[in-house]
């Protein structure tokens, strides 16, 4: 998912991630334009997956 489509669908994606991974908080899922890598890193730490796995997980939602 590229940055533009991520930004546009983020609220929907965020809700699905919170349903699937209860450990994720709103702070973990805070989207800030230009800091996508930081967002992926926070999710990666919470769910224990690699950055590529996190990106694929988000793309699949």
C-alpha positions as CSV (number, residue, x, y, z in Angstrom):
1,X,0.0,0.0,0.0
2,X,1.5,3.3,-1.0
3,X,1.5,6.4,1.3
4,X,-1.5,8.0,-0.4
5,X,-3.8,5.0,-0.1
6,X,-2.6,4.3,3.4
7,X,-3.5,7.8,4.4
8,X,-6.9,7.7,2.8
9,X,-7.9,4.3,4.4
10,X,-6.1,4.7,7.7
11,X,-9.1,4.9,9.9
12,X,-10.6,1.7,8.5
13,X,-7.2,-0.1,8.7
14,X,-6.6,1.2,12.2
15,X,-10.0,-0.3,13.4
16,X,-9.2,-3.7,11.8
17,X,-5.7,-3.8,13.4
18,X,-7.1,-3.0,16.8
19,X,-9.7,-5.7,16.5
20,X,-7.1,-8.3,15.5
21,X,-4.3,-7.2,17.8
22,X,-5.8,-6.0,21.1
23,X,-2.4,-4.8,22.4
24,X,-2.3,-2.0,19.9
25,X,-3.3,1.4,21.3
26,X,-4.4,4.6,19.6
27,X,-0.9,6.0,20.3
28,X,0.7,3.0,18.6
29,X,-1.5,3.6,15.6
30,X,-1.1,7.3,15.3
31,X,-0.6,8.2,11.7
32,X,1.7,11.1,11.0
33,X,2.4,12.0,7.4
34,X,6.1,11.5,6.6
35,X,6.6,9.1,9.6
36,X,5.3,5.9,8.1
37,X,8.4,4.0,9.1
38,X,8.0,5.0,12.7
39,X,4.4,3.7,12.5
40,X,5.4,0.4,11.0
41,X,8.1,0.1,13.8
42,X,5.6,0.6,16.6
43,X,3.2,-2.0,15.1
44,X,6.2,-4.3,14.5
45,X,7.2,-4.2,18.2
46,X,3.7,-4.9,19.4
47,X,2.8,-7.8,17.1
48,X,6.3,-9.3,16.8
49,X,6.5,-9.4,13.0
50,X,9.0,-8.1,10.5
51,X,8.5,-4.7,8.7
52,X,7.6,-6.6,5.5
53,X,5.1,-8.8,7.3
54,X,3.5,-5.7,8.9
55,X,3.3,-4.0,5.5
56,X,1.7,-7.1,3.9
57,X,-0.7,-7.4,6.8
58,X,-1.9,-3.8,6.3
59,X,-2.1,-4.3,2.5
60,X,-4.3,-7.4,3.1
61,X,-6.8,-5.5,5.3
